[in-house]
Amino acid sequence: MLAKQFACDQTSGPRLRLRGRHSRGANETVAFARQGSKFIEFTKWGKAVSKSEWNPTAYGRFRDLRLRPAIDLIRGITAWNGGDIVDLGCGAGNVGQFLRDAFSPDRVMGVDSSASMLKKAREAEVFDALFEADISTWEPPAPVGMIFSNAALQWVPDHRKLLPKLVEMLAVGGVLAVQMPCQNNAPSHRVWRSLVEEMFPGRVDPKAGPAVLEAAAYFHLLEPLGKLSLWETEYYQILEPSDNDHPVRKFTEATVARPILDALDAGERTALIAEYEAVMEKAYPRVEGGHVLFPFRRLFFTVNR
């Protein structure tokens, strides 16, 4: 896969058996799960926030393409002072081992709102603690050495309030490292929104989708908070053939299209998908053999406190 970069900075394992549960306070319920000889802390923080569950199988269909930006973000972290790492929006836990190998932290903790994703994360046997929580409100029990968030914060509103709060959760010398897709204006993402509003007006909340600010807005927001590195990469992804389905539809239906499709009934989803695929055939034409070239832009930044 080719990548064009612009710098502005000038596994599965044995099932867990729950072995205890208690309340830690108004916001938390804690369970301890045994995996082999190791106990993993699993915490539910506050109320459930997912309107619909993420599908680990559908999301993992393009695992390698989704993992590469996370590894690039890890490579972009040039300094940190040790301590605990929080994988904020950890999903199925695919990045946990890479964080452990790259930084040798005291602990790796994962936070996600999806119970199905966290089930897969527990099976990875990588995390010392897992929290089922709204990632916009969760707070660590003490300042941490790193908050790492790969392809998650685009689902959280009000970055102007959220990001300074995350920096405040860091110990002195800690680092906030974030990667987010910035693909909303591309046909792959824009057409889902325009078609559903045309075909089923008012059925989908426009605020339910991902939202990312312009790079300049992050510069002005984050530069006063610490040493900032900010860059954007466009990945030229080659998607494999997908039977009779358009590969871009398969790539997006588990992420950006999820809240849209969840708002419709089965017949409406079928109609919307048919219209979407017809547009994708022109926007991202299949070559002989069924492969598709799918450019995908992502925004990265790190802030050292």
Secondary structure, 3 states (H helix, E strand, C coil): CEEEEEECCCCCCCCCEEEEEEEEECCEEEEEEEECCEEEEEEEECCCCCCCCCCHHHHHHHHHHHHHHHHHHHHCCCCCCCCCEEEECCCCCCCHHHHHHHHCCCCEEEEECCHHHHHHHHHCCCCCEEEECCCCCCCCCCCEEEEEEECCHHHCCCHHHHHHHHHHCEEEEEEEEEEEECCCCCHHHHHHHHHHHHHCCCCCCHHHCCCCCCHHHHHHHHHHHCEEEEEEEEEEEEECCECCECHHHHHHCCCCCHHHHHCCCHHHHHHHHHHHHHHHHHHCCCCCCCCEEEEEEEEEEEEEC
